[in-house]
Amino acid sequence: MGKRFDHLINPSEDRILQALADMHRAMLPSSLISKLGQHYSTVLYRFGVSSPQEKVVAIMRDDGALIGGTFLSFNPANLSRRLALREHH
C-alpha cells in the first residue's frame, strides 16, 4: 500500500466527492444520509466542500485511490436546513 496523505477537496473534484459519498453509504448503511440515497449523499459532500462552515477531507493513497475521509461541520445544528436552502436557490 502506498503512503497516505490528507487531501482537502475543492468542488471541482467530483470523482472524489462521489467516492466519498459511496464510501459513506457502504460503511454507514443505517445512517440517515445513507437512507436518503446516492443523490442526497453526493449533494451533501458537494455542499461540504463549498461551505465555509464545513470541511471535507479525503485520505488517499499516492496512486489516487480513496481509503478514507471525513465530513466535519462547525455548525451541525442547522446543516440540513442550510443544505436544503442552498439546493432550492
N, C-alpha and C positions, 0 to 999 in steps of 0.2 A: 504494500500500500504506500502511496506517495505521502509526502508531508502534508499536514493540514494547515489551512490558513483561513482566517475570517475574511469575509468579503462583504463590504457594505454595498447594497444593491441600489442601482438607480432605476427609475421607472421604465427605461427602455429595455431592460434585461428580462423580457417576457419569458424566455425559456427557463430562467432560474425561478422566476415568480411562480410559473406553472408547476415546476418541480417541487417547490416548497409547499404549494397548496396540495399537490398529490401526496407528498410525504405526510403532511398533516392528517389528511383523511385516512391514510394507511395506518399510521401509528396511533391515532386517536379516533377510532371509528365511532365511538359513542358520544363524542363532543358535539355540542350544538353546531359548531362551524361545519363539522363533517356531515351532520344530519341535514344541513341546508344545501349540501351538494357541491359539485365541482365549480359551477359558476360563482356561487357565493364565496367559496374559499379563495378562488383566484382573485375576485374583486377585492376581498379583504386584504390580501397580501399586496395587491397593486396599490390600494389606498395607503397601506402602511408605509410604503417607500416614498410616497409623495406628501405625507402628513408630517408637519413639524413636531407633532405630539407622539409620534411612534417611531420606532426603529425596527428594521428588519435586517437580520444578519444571516448570511448563508455560510456554512462551513463546507469547504470544498477541497478535494484533492488537487494536486498540482496539474492533473490532467483534465480538470474542469468538472469532474463528477461530484455531484452533491452528496454529502454524507450526513448533513445535519443543518439545523438552523433554529432561529428563534424570532419571535414577534413580540416586541415589548411596547406596551402603551404606558405613557406617563399620565394618561387621563382615561383610565378604563371605565370609569363610571358612565361616561357618555359616548363611548366608542361606537356602539351600534347606532346611536342617533346621528352622530357626525357622519358615519358611513352612509346611512340612509339619505340624509340631506344632500350629501355630495353626489350621490348616484341619481338624484332626481332633479339636479340643476343642470 
